Amino acid sequence: MSNSTLGRLARELSSGRIRVIDLTQTLAPEFPQIALAPELGQCWPFRLEEVSRYDERGPAWYWNNFSCGEHSGTHFDAPI
């Protein structure tokens, strides 16, 4: 995306002429997933695995691994 495109988008957003609607869904293991035909493969369900987090053992951050199909929820991939 060019600087001029980003600049125009920023101006339109700040002017109120563009309204952003957040369609975010909270992913969880029970979130519905698309059922593909067997010949197309399998769409993975959402999975979150804690690697580490701050506690008496350290380290001072949360660290997770997650996996899901890219079309989970409102899409995992960015539209830009």
PEVEN-V373452 format. One record per residue. N is the residue number from 1. BURIAL is b if it has 16 or more other ideal C-beta (glycine too) atoms within 10 Angstrom, else e. D_CENTER is the distance of its C-alpha to the mean C-alpha in Angstrom with 1 decimal. Layout:
# PEVEN-V373452
n-><N;N>
burial-><BURIAL;BURIAL>
d_center-><D_CENTER;D_CENTER>
This chain:
# PEVEN-V373452
n-><1;2;3;4;5;6;7;8;9;10;11;12;13;14;15;16;17;18;19;20;21;22;23;24;25;26;27;28;29;30;31;32;33;34;35;36;37;38;39;40;41;42;43;44;45;46;47;48;49;50;51;52;53;54;55;56;57;58;59;60;61;62;63;64;65;66;67;68;69;70;71;72;73;74;75;76;77;78;79;80>
burial-><e;e;e;e;e;e;e;e;e;e;e;e;e;e;e;e;e;e;e;e;e;e;e;e;e;e;b;e;e;e;e;e;b;e;e;e;e;e;e;e;e;e;e;e;b;b;e;e;e;e;e;e;e;e;e;e;e;e;e;e;e;e;e;e;e;e;e;b;b;e;e;b;b;e;e;e;e;e;e;e>
d_center-><20.2;23.6;24.6;26.5;23.5;21.4;24.5;25.1;21.6;22.1;25.6;24.6;21.9;24.4;27.2;25.4;25.9;22.2;20.3;16.6;15.3;12.1;10.9;8.1;8.8;9.1;8.6;12.0;14.4;16.2;13.4;15.1;14.5;16.3;19.7;20.8;24.4;25.6;26.5;23.0;21.6;19.3;15.7;14.6;13.8;11.1;12.9;12.9;15.9;17.3;19.0;20.7;20.9;23.6;26.7;30.3;29.5;27.2;25.1;23.9;20.0;17.4;16.2;14.1;13.3;10.7;10.8;9.7;10.6;8.7;9.6;8.5;8.1;7.8;6.6;4.2;6.7;7.8;11.0;13.3>
